[in-house]
Amino acid sequence: MSAPALKQAPLREHTRILGLGAYRPDVIVTNDDVCQWIDSSDEWIRQRTGIVTRHRAPADISVIDMAEGAAREALAKAGIEATQLGAVIVSTVTHPFATPSAAASLADRLGATPAPAFDISAACAGYCYGIAQGDALVRSGAADYVLVVGAEKLSDVIDNTERTISFLLGDGAGAVVIGPSETAGIGPSVWGSDGSKWDAIGMTHSLLDVRELALAANKAGSLSAGEAEVTDAAIWPTLRQDGQTVFRWAVWEMAKVAQQALDAAGIAAEDLVAFIPHQANMRIIDEMVKKLKLPETVKVARDIADAGNTSAASIPLATHRLLQENPELSGGLALQIGFGAGLVFGAQVIVLP
């Protein structure tokens, strides 16, 4: 007996980014501020990373607050109501709750319920992962419009005295609305992972370790883990990295991925108007520009100087600033690439909104 034929959503050939939004916290932390906690200098940080300042959110501003600010601007620029969203995707590694997701809360705030909502944990590649999924959802007919947000409050997971990564990091959020298009606005995604370098970037310890450390710190062996009070801030998991491993991997391997994204889109470097890499380190950006042999006509996003490394938020924030400063780039082709803890990576060529 044959089953009845199932109906399927109509497929769409093309998508594009319709609107872009950003949220930058008001608190600005200088290199001199950072050097209160580590033995370094403004000159050393500038030379090694290109960072001059970074934005950090005050205690009363959450990941979801920042995501909402960026999302509302993106929706307004796209001319889309939240009720029209077919999915809400938030890329973050700093939402303080394992569950429920930041995306579900954001969808409720925006009035997008009952749109499906979920988080992506792909660190600094999270935004490009979100673009890949948003593009696929719209083209498959599963959604008319998809909101993709990269939002991070990295200041919650740093130890100010730690020298490998703490001085690099900032907070913020960026968001885009993806919708159908008559012409291609998002090229094929080149994405993947290399778990053999899983420990190159990560946390000092796990939440399971926190439970045990909390019990030991409080000498509360007779109490359950839920009853123990955490009195030692040092047991809170914070970020750290093997800087040399990450730098070599980013410079040598990610330029190859970026070139693969150009090839997949069927374009050459000279066809680009902009290059928007993850804002990890200015030296990494400079090396990638050389390896890709980008012509001087290509604008290179260097938001890291003022914003620091904001992980999943860095590419949309950098794109937002680039378009603010160079509105004539709108409608041109940009190559974007994210890479980070996992190690994970993702890249696409897009038409700038």
Phi and psi in degrees as a GROMACS rama.xvg file:
@    title "Ramachandran Plot"
@    xaxis  label "Phi"
@    yaxis  label "Psi"
@TYPE xy
-87.3534  142.093  SER-2
-76.9208  150.795  ALA-3
-59.9851  147.684  PRO-4
-67.1557  134.848  ALA-5
-85.2494  142.916  LEU-6
-78.309  146.594  LYS-7
-127.461  151.872  GLN-8
-65.0202  143.429  ALA-9
-65.4715  135.046  PRO-10
-79.9227  151.255  LEU-11
-119.643  142.684  ARG-12
-82.149  -35.132  GLU-13
-132.346  155.475  HIS-14
-137.594  168.256  THR-15
-157.257  167.256  ARG-16
-85.5452  122.063  ILE-17
-93.8808  -28.6172  LEU-18
-157.667  151.417  GLY-19
-134.139  137.254  LEU-20
-136.939  161.918  GLY-21
-146.533  153.496  ALA-22
-136.897  122.459  TYR-23
-119.088  123.077  ARG-24
-61.0006  155.322  PRO-25
-76.6231  -25.9051  ASP-26
-75.4117  122.254  VAL-27
-109.56  125.439  ILE-28
-109.435  121.13  VAL-29
-87.4367  169.981  THR-30
-63.8257  -36.3874  ASN-31
-63.1394  -37.3674  ASP-32
-60.2704  -46.1938  ASP-33
-62.5009  -36.3015  VAL-34
-72.2825  -3.73847  CYS-35
-65.4426  -26.992  GLN-36
-106.332  -23.2771  TRP-37
-124.752  153.978  ILE-38
-81.3767  85.6626  ASP-39
-151.14  -167.866  SER-40
-148.99  160.63  SER-41
-57.615  -42.3126  ASP-42
-63.3053  -44.0417  GLU-43
-63.8964  -44.7813  TRP-44
-64.0102  -42.6336  ILE-45
-62.0883  -44.7816  ARG-46
-67.7018  -39.0773  GLN-47
-84.2353  -25.818  ARG-48
-129.406  -23.49  THR-49
84.0342  2.02518  GLY-50
-85.8441  133.888  ILE-51
-110.093  -44.6751  VAL-52
-139.913  167.469  THR-53
-145.685  148.896  ARG-54
-91.1844  138.754  HIS-55
-135.446  142.225  ARG-56
-85.4077  141.027  ALA-57
-68.4643  169.98  PRO-58
-58.7784  -31.9151  ALA-59
-87.9075  5.82228  ASP-60
-110.413  122.618  ILE-61
-101.549  172.545  SER-62
-56.208  -42.346  VAL-63
-69.1539  -36.7736  ILE-64
-58.2211  -47.3183  ASP-65
-67.0205  -40.8285  MET-66
-60.6555  -40.2356  ALA-67
-63.7355  -44.1844  GLU-68
-59.1621  -45.2058  GLY-69
-67.7997  -40.1214  ALA-70
-64.9802  -41.7989  ALA-71
-63.8482  -38.0898  ARG-72
-67.3008  -42.1839  GLU-73
-62.5255  -42.2776  ALA-74
-63.5305  -43.4842  LEU-75
-62.5363  -43.5964  ALA-76
-69.2659  -30.0325  LYS-77
-79.8593  -15.9494  ALA-78
70.249  31.279  GLY-79
-115.944  136.731  ILE-80
-83.9534  149.398  GLU-81
-58.4868  -31.1544  ALA-82
-66.1934  -15.6943  THR-83
-87.3476  -8.12318  GLN-84
-70.5478  133.072  LEU-85
-95.9433  -8.34479  GLY-86
-168.126  148.237  ALA-87
-124.181  120.452  VAL-88
-120.562  126.098  ILE-89
-118.311  121.418  VAL-90
-95.1429  118.354  SER-91
-161.912  150.831  THR-92
-121.043  9.99692  VAL-93
-123.47  10.6202  THR-94
-65.2343  126.45  HIS-95
-74.0197  -2.83895  PRO-96
-114.548  129.515  PHE-97
-63.2674  -34.2495  ALA-98
-158.42  146.233  THR-99
-74.7542  171.471  PRO-100
-72.2728  155.876  SER-101
-64.3583  -35.0131  ALA-102
-63.5623  -39.4607  ALA-103
-64.4078  -41.9459  ALA-104
-66.3851  -41.3305  SER-105
-63.0947  -43.88  LEU-106
-58.5891  -40.0563  ALA-107
-65.0665  -45.6937  ASP-108
-60.6711  -39.5923  ARG-109
-77.8557  -18.5804  LEU-110
85.4657  27.9618  GLY-111
-92.7791  -4.1958  ALA-112
-56.8455  135.395  THR-113
-101.598  35.4997  PRO-114
-57.9713  140.041  ALA-115
-59.5871  142.274  PRO-116
-141.437  133.532  ALA-117
-154.783  157.228  PHE-118
-98.7225  154.91  ASP-119
-118.216  129.218  ILE-120
-107.842  87.8473  SER-121
-136.943  27.1803  ALA-122
47.8062  -130.697  ALA-123
-73.3044  -9.7152  CYS-124
-96.0577  0.497238  ALA-125
-59.2232  -38.5903  GLY-126
-65.6596  -44.7319  TYR-127
-65.5607  -34.5283  CYS-128
-62.2415  -41.3558  TYR-129
-64.6451  -39.4703  GLY-130
-62.4897  -42.8619  ILE-131
-59.9037  -42.8156  ALA-132
-74.6784  -40.0307  GLN-133
-62.3745  -42.4767  GLY-134
-59.2052  -45.3726  ASP-135
-67.0426  -38.5047  ALA-136
-64.2757  -41.8  LEU-137
-71.0111  -44.4949  VAL-138
-65.68  -31.9974  ARG-139
-76.5645  -12.1357  SER-140
86.8604  3.30378  GLY-141
-72.0718  -20.7149  ALA-142
-151.125  146.31  ALA-143
-81.2022  -43.2569  ASP-144
-137.456  141.936  TYR-145
-128.953  132.435  VAL-146
-94.7232  124.614  LEU-147
-117.849  125.064  VAL-148
-125.452  136.806  VAL-149
-111.427  118.545  GLY-150
-139.832  130.745  ALA-151
-142.534  137.905  GLU-152
-118.505  74.4122  LYS-153
-67.9004  -19.9064  LEU-154
-63.279  -18.0822  SER-155
-76.548  -18.4694  ASP-156
-125.383  35.2176  VAL-157
-122.5  150.13  ILE-158
-103.774  113.554  ASP-159
-59.0178  -19.7878  ASN-160
-92.6435  -2.35905  THR-161
-83.3316  132.312  GLU-162
-95.0448  -11.5339  ARG-163
-85.5346  -24.609  THR-164
-148.5  -22.6853  ILE-165
-59.0003  -38.6614  SER-166
-73.2577  -11.6102  PHE-167
-82.8015  -24.6419  LEU-168
-94.5417  145.057  LEU-169
-135.825  179.919  GLY-170
-117.985  157.506  ASP-171
158.525  -179.95  GLY-172
-150.482  146.516  ALA-173
-136.634  150.398  GLY-174
-145.895  150.433  ALA-175
-136.777  155.672  VAL-176
-109.91  125.566  VAL-177
-104.293  135.366  ILE-178
-146.07  178.05  GLY-179
-69.6682  155.556  PRO-180
-146.562  151.88  SER-181
-78.4938  -20.5785  GLU-182
-129.266  161.453  THR-183
-67.0036  123.688  ALA-184
-119.037  -9.60732  GLY-185
-135.343  118.16  ILE-186
-76.7172  173.447  GLY-187
-57.6939  140.297  PRO-188
-85.5172  133.06  SER-189
-109.34  108.919  VAL-190
-143.294  158.7  TRP-191
176.849  -164.133  GLY-192
-153.815  161.953  SER-193
-137.753  85.912  ASP-194
-68.4961  -10.8215  GLY-195
-65.7674  -20.1478  SER-196
-107.937  31.4348  LYS-197
-53.5382  -36.7246  TRP-198
-92.3791  9.20175  ASP-199
-69.9846  -33.5067  ALA-200
-135.324  130.591  ILE-201
-177.652  -163.33  GLY-202
-97.4709  155.036  MET-203
-64.706  -32.5075  THR-204
-162.972  170.533  HIS-205
-88.7873  169.657  SER-206
-67.1291  -27.2452  LEU-207
-66.393  -38.1351  LEU-208
-63.5223  -37.2151  ASP-209
-58.695  -42.652  VAL-210
-58.7861  -46.8081  ARG-211
-68.5206  -40.8826  GLU-212
-66.0793  -36.8345  LEU-213
-63.918  -42.3034  ALA-214
-63.0764  -42.9273  LEU-215
-68.1217  -41.5389  ALA-216
-63.3597  -32.0208  ALA-217
-95.1153  -0.661172  ASN-218
49.3769  45.5345  LYS-219
-115.325  52.2532  ALA-220
-59.5305  -23.1097  GLY-221
-86.7015  -7.5713  SER-222
-95.7666  154.125  LEU-223
-74.4748  161.975  SER-224
-58.1632  -34.918  ALA-225
-69.7282  -20.5915  GLY-226
-93.2082  -19.4717  GLU-227
-70.1624  139.959  ALA-228
-97.0592  137.816  GLU-229
-86.2627  113.718  VAL-230
-109.646  -14.635  THR-231
-108.022  109.987  ASP-232
-62.3456  -22.1913  ALA-233
-65.9284  -17.1123  ALA-234
-85.6891  -8.2045  ILE-235
-70.4627  131.164  TRP-236
-63.0581  131.065  PRO-237
-131.641  164.364  THR-238
-78.948  148.374  LEU-239
-152.303  161.815  ARG-240
-149.273  158.22  GLN-241
-92.8565  92.6291  ASP-242
-56.2963  -43.7112  GLY-243
-65.6627  -42.0006  GLN-244
-61.524  -45.6193  THR-245
-65.1381  -43.0113  VAL-246
-61.3844  -48.0883  PHE-247
-63.3934  -43.2017  ARG-248
-61.9153  -46.0607  TRP-249
-63.4395  -45.1335  ALA-250
-68.7501  -44.0505  VAL-251
-86.5809  -40.427  TRP-252
-90.4154  -36.1127  GLU-253
-74.4658  -26.8558  MET-254
-63.3432  -34.7132  ALA-255
-65.5358  -42.7605  LYS-256
-63.8931  -41.63  VAL-257
-60.5132  -41.471  ALA-258
-66.3856  -37.0495  GLN-259
-62.0689  -37.1056  GLN-260
-66.7085  -38.8763  ALA-261
-62.3124  -46.239  LEU-262
-63.2787  -41.8114  ASP-263
-63.8733  -32.7371  ALA-264
-82.8116  -9.09003  ALA-265
73.9967  31.1419  GLY-266
-129.667  167.232  ILE-267
-110.595  165.962  ALA-268
-56.7152  -36.1112  ALA-269
-71.7718  -10.2811  GLU-270
-81.473  -13.5305  ASP-271
-79.0165  150.497  LEU-272
-105.033  -17.2496  VAL-273
-152.505  151.169  ALA-274
-123.419  122.055  PHE-275
-125.883  84.2618  ILE-276
-84.0422  161.985  PRO-277
-53.2593  135.674  HIS-278
-87.2005  73.3377  GLN-279
-91.416  -42.2599  ALA-280
-168.359  132.951  ASN-281
-62.2611  -32.8731  MET-282
-67.7239  -37.2256  ARG-283
-64.1114  -43.801  ILE-284
-59.1112  -46.8518  ILE-285
-61.3801  -41.6011  ASP-286
-66.6067  -38.4889  GLU-287
-65.9502  -38.9986  MET-288
-59.2777  -42.2154  VAL-289
-65.6043  -46.4046  LYS-290
-66.4978  -33.0904  LYS-291
-81.4287  -9.94051  LEU-292
54.0339  49.1182  LYS-293
-71.7639  133.661  LEU-294
-69.7503  161.392  PRO-295
-65.4756  -16.7613  GLU-296
-72.0232  -15.897  THR-297
-85.0569  119.961  VAL-298
-73.7256  132.505  LYS-299
-108.977  124.859  VAL-300
-70.3664  127.954  ALA-301
-132.554  46.0089  ARG-302
-63.4297  -19.2694  ASP-303
-57.8593  -29.5136  ILE-304
-57.7412  -38.6831  ALA-305
-104.005  -22.8471  ASP-306
-110.697  -14.608  ALA-307
70.4354  -166.244  GLY-308
-90.7674  115.23  ASN-309
-111.649  23.2324  THR-310
52.612  -122.85  SER-311
-62.0692  -19.5181  ALA-312
-87.3402  -9.79431  ALA-313
-68.4316  -41.0425  SER-314
-69.216  -48.6245  ILE-315
-64.6943  -34.4381  PRO-316
-64.43  -43.8774  LEU-317
-65.4017  -37.6855  ALA-318
-64.4504  -42.9287  THR-319
-59.3571  -47.797  HIS-320
-65.3141  -41.4193  ARG-321
-60.0747  -41.9616  LEU-322
-73.8633  -31.6082  LEU-323
-62.7967  -42.4298  GLN-324
-83.8028  -21.7976  GLU-325
-137.421  68.4393  ASN-326
-60.074  -21.3182  PRO-327
-68.0387  -12.6496  GLU-328
-75.4759  -17.0923  LEU-329
-54.6551  131.253  SER-330
92.0111  -9.56039  GLY-331
-89.1112  173.314  GLY-332
-91.0722  135.305  LEU-333
-129.692  139.848  ALA-334
-98.5348  124.003  LEU-335
-120.468  143.19  GLN-336
-147.625  131.504  ILE-337
-118.171  148.559  GLY-338
-159.184  143.479  PHE-339
176.715  -152.779  GLY-340
-51.5621  133.934  ALA-341
149.753  -48.6646  GLY-342
-75.5647  141.337  LEU-343
-128.514  158.044  VAL-344
-152.788  155.209  PHE-345
-159.988  143.434  GLY-346
-150.368  148.906  ALA-347
-150.546  156.633  GLN-348
-98.0298  131.64  VAL-349
-127.564  159.14  ILE-350
-89.9513  123.402  VAL-351
-65.3399  135.043  LEU-352
